[in-house]
Amino acid sequence: MLLTVVGLVFITLGLAIGWYGLRPLAVVPRVLSASVQDPSAVTDDESFAVCYGVVNESGETLSAPFTGVRCLGFEFEVTERQPFGIGIPWLQAHLDDGVATRPFSLDGPRGDLDVVPSPKRFVLDTESTVVTVDASETPPERIQRFIDVRDDLEPVAKWIRIVPGLGTRRYVERRIDPGEEYLVAGPIERRQHEVVLTGDLVITDHTPKRFASARLRRAAFPTMIAVVFITIGVGGIVI
């Protein structure tokens, strides 16, 4: 009876981890199967579009948290090297994350298209800027100001700092930079007599194939963990 309960717990955890890992792949077939259009060619007759163009501001901009670069959207994550986490030693444990975004214009050779990303479902598939700070180092001024205003982001614990190799933090930042070219894909809506791309969008500085490959690589590890958990769970029930 106990093995059955434990097995069901492992299966449930495996399914949850699998859903977390595989969910970002749901949009990949739509991106790969769609034709890349000029932004001006998109109409509300379509439910999903893939466009390529130059991003430009259509209102306010943002200041990226770690670099201070003016941008139209950013995603950040803070991790710390710790001696534990999911049973794996010396893992970069998650400490903090967040996003911010603004509407922008996607400009092509024949016209433009307004893009309004959802702040609730905002993910960037762009190159990362990473600032690494050793536990014994003083963070750069901008990162120190960021730490000071984040209530949940405490300094590296003393017991971690005394162990060589531990306590190193990675401050990861991804941005939408004005004037740069991006592939944007997602649902189409008509707002105030204008067609816009909005909602849960794909925003990447890669080609569709490179975007798909990157998401597949990121999904590999959680999917492997999910398979292991489910296998252990099934084994516990069968025994």
C-alpha distance (Angstrom), angle and dihedral (degrees) to the residues before:
residue distance angle dihedral
M1 . . .
L2 3.80 . .
L3 3.81 91.9 .
T4 3.79 89.5 51.3
V5 3.80 92.3 52.7
V6 3.80 91.8 46.5
G7 3.80 89.5 47.3
L8 3.80 91.7 52.7
V9 3.80 90.2 49.4
F10 3.82 91.1 52.2
I11 3.81 91.6 47.3
T12 3.81 91.2 50.0
L13 3.80 91.4 49.4
G14 3.80 90.6 46.7
L15 3.80 92.2 52.0
A16 3.81 91.0 48.4
I17 3.81 92.5 49.7
G18 3.81 90.3 45.0
W19 3.81 91.4 52.0
Y20 3.80 90.1 49.3
G21 3.81 91.7 49.9
L22 3.80 99.3 41.8
R23 3.81 100.5 38.6
P24 3.85 94.4 82.1
L25 3.81 88.2 57.3
A26 3.81 93.4 63.2
V27 3.81 93.0 87.4
V28 3.81 95.7 44.4
P29 3.87 96.9 86.5
R30 3.82 90.8 50.1
V31 3.80 92.1 51.5
L32 3.82 93.3 46.7
S33 3.81 94.5 46.3
A34 3.82 96.8 46.6
S35 3.79 124.9 86.9
V36 3.80 115.2 -116.6
Q37 3.82 107.7 -117.5
D38 3.76 138.4 -166.1
P39 3.84 106.5 -102.5
S40 3.82 91.2 -118.8
A41 3.82 91.2 58.1
V42 3.81 95.1 63.7
T43 3.81 116.0 108.6
D44 3.78 134.0 -179.0
D45 3.81 88.9 -111.4
E46 3.81 85.4 82.8
S47 3.80 124.3 73.9
F48 3.82 94.9 -160.7
A49 3.78 131.0 23.8
V50 3.80 138.6 -177.2
C51 3.81 115.7 -151.6
Y52 3.78 136.4 176.9
G53 3.77 124.7 -156.2
V54 3.78 150.2 110.1
V55 3.80 117.4 -62.9
N56 3.81 117.2 -130.6
E57 3.77 132.3 173.7
S58 3.78 119.6 -100.5
G59 3.81 96.0 -178.4
E60 3.78 136.4 -21.7
T61 3.79 123.7 8.6
L62 3.79 131.3 -149.2
S63 3.79 134.6 -128.8
A64 3.82 112.0 -124.8
P65 3.83 111.3 -122.7
F66 3.82 101.6 -126.5
T67 3.82 104.9 25.2
G68 3.80 101.3 29.6
V69 3.82 90.2 -134.0
R70 3.81 114.9 155.0
C71 3.79 107.9 -114.5
L72 3.80 144.6 156.0
G73 3.78 97.0 -122.0
F74 3.77 139.8 -3.6
E75 3.77 142.0 -169.7
F76 3.80 122.3 -160.2
E77 3.79 139.1 -175.1
V78 3.80 133.1 -174.7
T79 3.81 120.4 -156.4
E80 3.79 133.7 175.1
R81 3.79 130.3 -154.9
Q82 3.79 106.4 -115.4
P83 3.83 134.9 167.0
F84 3.78 94.8 -115.4
G85 3.79 144.6 38.4
I86 3.81 131.5 126.3
G87 3.80 87.2 -2.9
I88 3.80 92.2 -65.0
P89 3.83 118.0 119.9
W90 3.81 122.4 -134.3
L91 3.79 92.4 19.4
Q92 3.80 125.2 164.3
A93 3.80 96.3 -115.2
H94 3.81 118.2 -153.0
L95 3.82 114.8 -110.5
D96 3.79 107.1 163.9
D97 3.80 144.3 -12.2
G98 3.77 141.0 173.8
V99 3.80 147.4 159.3
A100 3.79 140.0 -142.9
T101 3.79 130.6 -177.1
R102 3.79 144.3 177.4
P103 3.82 131.5 -159.9
F104 3.79 113.0 -96.8
S105 3.78 143.4 176.6
L106 3.81 123.6 -106.7
D107 3.80 107.6 -152.0
G108 3.79 125.9 -159.8
P109 3.82 134.0 176.6
R110 3.84 92.1 -88.0
G111 3.79 103.2 33.4
D112 3.78 146.7 -45.7
L113 3.80 142.5 -90.2
D114 3.79 130.6 -150.4
V115 3.81 115.1 -120.5
V116 3.81 122.0 -160.9
P117 3.83 111.1 -178.8
S118 3.79 118.1 -158.4
P119 3.84 110.6 -111.5
K120 3.82 89.3 -150.0
R121 3.81 96.4 54.7
F122 3.78 102.0 31.9
V123 3.81 119.4 146.5
L124 3.79 127.9 159.2
D125 3.80 122.6 -150.1
T126 3.79 93.0 -165.0
E127 3.79 136.6 119.0
S128 3.80 113.4 -74.6
T129 3.78 129.1 -125.9
V130 3.82 107.4 -146.9
V131 3.80 126.3 -165.4
T132 3.82 112.4 -168.6
V133 3.81 119.0 -160.0
D134 3.80 120.7 -172.5
A135 3.81 117.1 -136.8
S136 3.82 90.5 -112.6
E137 3.83 94.5 48.2
T138 3.79 128.8 91.1
P139 3.82 108.8 -119.4
P140 3.81 118.1 -117.9
E141 3.80 113.0 -89.9
R142 3.80 95.8 -103.4
I143 3.81 93.3 49.4
Q144 3.81 90.6 46.7
R145 3.81 89.4 54.9
F146 3.80 88.8 49.6
I147 3.82 90.8 52.1
D148 3.81 91.7 47.9
V149 3.81 93.6 57.3
R150 3.83 96.6 43.2
D151 3.78 105.5 86.2
D152 3.82 94.1 -164.1
L153 3.81 95.7 47.9
E154 3.79 105.2 87.5
P155 3.84 125.1 -178.0
V156 3.80 116.9 -90.3
A157 3.81 109.1 -72.4
K158 3.82 115.5 -106.0
W159 3.82 93.3 -126.4
I160 3.81 89.3 56.4
R161 3.83 94.8 46.9
I162 3.80 93.1 57.9
V163 3.83 92.2 61.1
P164 3.84 112.2 80.9
G165 3.80 112.2 -118.8
L166 3.79 95.2 18.6
G167 3.78 129.3 105.3
T168 3.80 96.5 36.8
R169 3.79 109.2 145.4
R170 3.78 129.0 -151.8
Y171 3.80 118.5 -153.5
V172 3.80 105.5 -162.1
E173 3.80 121.7 -167.5
R174 3.81 131.0 -178.4
R175 3.82 120.7 -175.2
I176 3.79 147.3 -176.4
D177 3.81 102.8 -131.0
P178 3.84 120.6 -159.5
G179 3.79 113.4 -116.6
E180 3.81 94.1 26.0
E181 3.81 126.8 113.1
Y182 3.81 120.2 -111.1
L183 3.77 140.3 172.7
V184 3.81 109.9 -128.0
A185 3.81 123.1 -172.2
G186 3.76 133.2 173.3
P187 3.81 149.5 93.0
I188 3.80 122.7 -25.7
E189 3.80 123.8 -131.8
R190 3.81 135.1 173.7
R191 3.80 113.1 -130.7
Q192 3.79 122.9 177.8
H193 3.81 91.4 -16.8
E194 3.81 92.3 -50.7
V195 3.78 130.4 106.5
V196 3.81 114.6 -125.2
L197 3.78 137.7 178.1
T198 3.78 106.5 -129.0
G199 3.80 146.2 152.9
D200 3.79 126.0 36.7
L201 3.82 98.8 8.1
V202 3.77 136.2 -177.7
I203 3.81 107.9 -131.8
T204 3.78 114.0 178.6
D205 3.79 141.4 153.3
H206 3.83 89.6 -147.4
T207 3.79 132.9 86.3
P208 3.82 115.8 -99.6
K209 3.81 91.4 -99.2
R210 3.81 94.3 48.9
F211 3.81 89.6 46.2
A212 3.81 90.3 53.4
S213 3.81 92.4 46.8
A214 3.82 91.9 50.7
R215 3.79 92.9 51.3
L216 3.80 91.6 47.0
R217 3.80 90.5 52.8
R218 3.81 91.8 50.1
A219 3.80 90.9 49.1
A220 3.82 94.1 51.1
F221 3.83 98.4 78.6
P222 3.84 99.5 47.3
T223 3.80 89.4 42.8
M224 3.82 90.6 53.5
I225 3.82 90.7 49.2
A226 3.81 89.8 48.6
V227 3.81 91.6 52.5
V228 3.81 90.9 49.8
F229 3.82 92.5 50.2
I230 3.79 93.0 47.0
T231 3.80 91.7 46.9
I232 3.82 91.4 51.2
G233 3.81 90.0 46.8
V234 3.79 94.1 50.5
G235 3.81 89.5 46.5
G236 3.80 90.9 52.9
I237 3.80 91.7 52.5
V238 3.81 95.0 45.2
I239 3.82 95.4 48.1
